[in-house]
């Protein structure tokens, strides 16, 4: 049986890298999208190839339509198919709305939201070639409830959820499911600037009393690509330790 293929955006580190490992462990060919972290991407590719799967690292700015077009052409040439798209690429932003620069606001939406449109639009023809497919987006609990001092990020991640729900209805007749994973506080580079006091305060507000790991989020993403989730579409799965219920 031919291996399935997954494209993971923002895959060189953090949640993206952990997700690539889970899919590779389950026999998927991996398309590793990255932008800046080339060394990490190629190191990860070498690690995953040792599991016996094909790996294609591709440097692409997923916030640029022309770049995503080239990436999809390479995937088609290399594998001839795409079974799962994981839209994980994203950037954060913190600060008062009154201090947020217009260019920063636009950049947050370009990377977090425009990329969803570009990658999904261009992946759909490849996904439709299969008998089933999945698009999995990555939002945040702040897209569900909003975060103080993170209006741009919260708004972009809320848009991710709306995008997911609308596209799920559109693609259901094609047997393509579209679901979202909205993590709570996770031990990633994006949260590296948090102080120990910040983390302690957050964990005290979390019923399970700790922050999450990238591996836990990756397992949630992989679950949505399996037959166990075949009757789920337009849903938001939130591994957050109970802080948002």
C-alpha positions as CSV (number, residue, x, y, z in Angstrom):
1,X,0.0,0.0,0.0
2,X,1.3,3.4,-1.0
3,X,2.2,5.7,2.0
4,X,-0.1,8.7,2.6
5,X,1.4,12.2,2.4
6,X,1.0,15.0,4.8
7,X,2.1,18.7,4.4
8,X,2.8,20.5,7.7
9,X,3.4,24.2,7.6
10,X,5.8,25.7,10.1
11,X,7.3,22.2,10.7
12,X,10.9,22.9,11.6
13,X,10.3,23.3,15.3
14,X,7.8,23.2,18.2
15,X,4.3,21.8,17.5
16,X,5.1,21.5,13.8
17,X,8.2,19.3,14.3
18,X,6.4,17.2,16.9
19,X,3.5,16.7,14.5
20,X,5.9,15.6,11.8
21,X,7.4,13.0,14.1
22,X,4.0,11.5,14.9
23,X,2.9,11.3,11.3
24,X,6.2,9.8,10.3
25,X,6.0,7.2,13.1
26,X,2.7,6.2,11.5
27,X,4.1,5.8,8.0
28,X,3.3,9.1,6.3
29,X,5.5,10.7,3.7
30,X,6.3,14.1,5.2
31,X,6.4,17.5,3.5
32,X,8.3,19.8,5.9
33,X,7.5,23.4,5.3
34,X,9.8,26.0,6.9
35,X,10.8,29.6,6.2
36,X,13.9,30.6,8.4
37,X,15.0,27.5,10.3
38,X,16.7,25.6,7.5
39,X,19.2,23.8,9.7
40,X,16.5,22.5,12.1
41,X,14.3,21.5,9.1
42,X,17.1,19.5,7.5
43,X,18.1,17.9,10.8
44,X,14.5,16.9,11.4
45,X,14.2,15.5,7.8
46,X,17.3,13.3,8.4
47,X,15.7,12.0,11.7
48,X,12.4,11.2,10.0
49,X,14.0,9.4,7.0
50,X,15.5,7.0,9.5
51,X,11.9,5.9,10.2
52,X,11.7,4.7,6.5
53,X,9.5,7.4,5.1
54,X,10.1,9.9,2.4
55,X,10.7,13.5,3.5
56,X,10.6,16.7,1.4
57,X,11.8,19.8,3.2
58,X,10.5,22.9,1.3
59,X,11.4,26.5,2.2
60,X,8.2,28.5,1.5
61,X,6.7,31.7,2.8
62,X,3.1,30.4,3.2
63,X,1.9,34.0,3.5
64,X,2.8,34.5,-0.2
65,X,0.4,33.0,-2.8
66,X,3.1,32.5,-5.5
67,X,5.3,30.7,-3.0
68,X,2.5,28.3,-2.0
69,X,1.8,27.6,-5.7
70,X,5.4,26.5,-6.2
71,X,5.3,24.4,-3.1
72,X,2.1,22.6,-4.2
73,X,3.7,21.9,-7.6
74,X,6.7,20.3,-6.0
75,X,4.5,18.1,-3.8
76,X,2.5,17.0,-6.9
77,X,5.8,16.2,-8.7
78,X,7.4,14.4,-5.8
79,X,4.4,12.4,-4.4
80,X,1.5,12.8,-6.9
81,X,-0.9,13.2,-4.0
82,X,-1.7,14.9,-0.7
83,X,-3.8,13.3,2.0
84,X,-3.6,15.7,4.9
85,X,-2.8,19.4,5.2
86,X,-1.8,20.7,8.6
87,X,-1.9,24.5,8.7
88,X,0.4,25.1,11.7
89,X,2.5,28.1,10.6
90,X,1.9,31.2,12.8
91,X,3.4,34.1,14.7
92,X,2.3,35.8,17.9
93,X,2.1,39.4,19.0
94,X,1.7,40.9,22.5
95,X,1.0,44.4,23.6
96,X,-1.7,47.1,23.9
97,X,-3.8,47.6,20.8
98,X,-3.0,51.3,20.9
99,X,0.7,50.4,20.6
100,X,0.2,47.8,17.8
101,X,1.8,49.1,14.6
102,X,-0.3,48.8,11.4
103,X,2.4,46.8,9.7
104,X,2.6,44.3,12.6
105,X,-1.2,43.8,12.5
106,X,-1.0,43.1,8.8
107,X,1.9,40.7,9.3
108,X,0.0,38.7,12.0
109,X,-2.9,38.2,9.6
110,X,-0.6,37.5,6.6
111,X,1.1,34.6,8.4
112,X,-1.8,33.3,10.5
113,X,-4.8,33.8,8.2
114,X,-3.7,34.5,4.6
115,X,-1.7,31.3,4.8
116,X,-4.8,29.3,5.6
117,X,-6.5,30.6,2.5
118,X,-3.5,30.1,0.2
119,X,-2.6,26.6,1.4
120,X,-6.1,25.3,1.6
121,X,-7.2,26.7,-1.8
122,X,-4.2,25.2,-3.6
123,X,-4.3,21.9,-1.6
124,X,-7.9,21.1,-2.3
125,X,-7.4,19.9,-5.9
126,X,-4.8,17.4,-4.6
127,X,-6.9,16.3,-1.6
128,X,-9.9,15.7,-3.9
129,X,-7.8,13.1,-5.9
130,X,-8.0,10.8,-2.8
131,X,-11.1,9.0,-1.5
132,X,-10.8,11.1,1.7
133,X,-8.7,13.9,3.0
134,X,-8.2,16.2,6.0
135,X,-7.4,19.8,6.5
136,X,-6.3,20.5,10.1
137,X,-5.8,24.1,11.3
138,X,-4.0,25.2,14.4
139,X,-5.7,28.0,16.5
140,X,-5.3,28.8,20.2
141,X,-7.5,29.1,23.2
142,X,-7.1,32.8,22.7
143,X,-9.0,32.4,19.5
144,X,-11.8,30.9,21.5
145,X,-12.0,33.4,24.4
146,X,-9.5,36.2,23.6
147,X,-6.4,37.3,25.5
148,X,-5.7,40.6,27.1
149,X,-2.8,42.4,25.4
150,X,-3.0,40.0,22.4
151,X,-5.8,41.5,20.3
152,X,-4.1,40.9,16.9
153,X,-3.1,37.3,17.7
154,X,-6.5,36.5,19.3
155,X,-8.4,38.0,16.3
156,X,-6.3,36.0,13.8
157,X,-6.8,32.8,15.8
158,X,-10.5,33.4,16.0
159,X,-10.5,33.9,12.3
160,X,-8.8,30.5,12.0
161,X,-11.8,28.9,13.8
162,X,-14.3,30.6,11.6
163,X,-12.4,29.6,8.5
164,X,-12.4,26.0,9.7
165,X,-16.1,25.8,10.4
166,X,-17.1,27.4,7.0
167,X,-14.7,25.3,4.9
168,X,-15.8,22.1,6.7
169,X,-19.3,22.7,5.3
170,X,-18.0,23.4,1.8
171,X,-15.8,20.3,1.6
172,X,-17.9,17.7,3.3
173,X,-19.5,16.6,0.0
174,X,-15.9,15.8,-1.2
175,X,-15.3,13.7,1.9
176,X,-12.7,16.1,3.1
177,X,-12.9,16.9,6.8
178,X,-11.8,20.3,8.2
179,X,-11.1,20.5,11.9
180,X,-9.1,22.7,14.3
181,X,-6.8,22.2,17.2
182,X,-6.7,25.1,19.7
183,X,-4.0,24.5,22.3
184,X,-3.7,26.1,25.7
185,X,-0.4,27.2,27.1
186,X,2.3,24.9,25.5
187,X,6.0,24.7,26.1
188,X,7.1,26.2,22.8
189,X,9.5,28.9,21.5
190,X,6.5,31.3,21.1
191,X,6.1,31.2,24.9
192,X,9.8,31.4,25.7
193,X,9.5,35.1,26.7
194,X,7.1,34.3,29.6
195,X,8.5,34.6,33.0
196,X,8.4,31.8,35.6
197,X,5.9,34.0,37.5
198,X,3.7,34.2,34.4
199,X,3.8,30.4,33.9
200,X,3.1,29.7,37.6
201,X,0.1,32.1,37.5
202,X,-1.3,30.3,34.4
203,X,-0.7,26.8,35.8
204,X,-2.5,27.8,39.0
205,X,-5.5,28.7,36.9
206,X,-5.4,25.4,34.9
207,X,-7.3,22.5,36.5
208,X,-4.7,20.0,35.5
209,X,-2.0,22.2,37.1
210,X,0.6,22.3,34.4
211,X,1.3,23.6,30.9
212,X,1.1,21.3,27.9
213,X,3.7,19.7,25.7
214,X,4.2,19.9,22.0
215,X,3.8,16.1,21.8
216,X,0.3,16.3,23.3
217,X,-0.8,18.8,20.7
218,X,0.8,16.7,18.0
219,X,-1.2,13.7,19.1
220,X,-4.4,15.7,18.9
221,X,-3.6,16.8,15.4
222,X,-2.8,13.3,14.3
223,X,-6.0,12.0,15.8
224,X,-8.0,14.3,13.5
225,X,-6.3,12.6,10.5
226,X,-7.3,9.1,11.5
227,X,-10.3,7.0,10.8
228,X,-11.3,7.5,14.5
229,X,-12.2,11.1,13.6
230,X,-13.8,10.3,10.2
231,X,-17.2,11.6,11.4
232,X,-15.8,14.8,12.9
233,X,-15.7,18.0,10.8
234,X,-15.9,21.7,11.6
235,X,-14.9,20.9,15.2
236,X,-12.4,22.6,17.6
237,X,-10.3,20.2,19.7
238,X,-8.7,22.0,22.5
239,X,-5.9,20.4,24.5
240,X,-5.7,23.1,27.3
241,X,-5.6,21.3,30.7
242,X,-9.2,22.5,31.4
243,X,-8.4,26.2,31.6
244,X,-11.1,26.7,28.9
245,X,-14.1,24.4,29.2
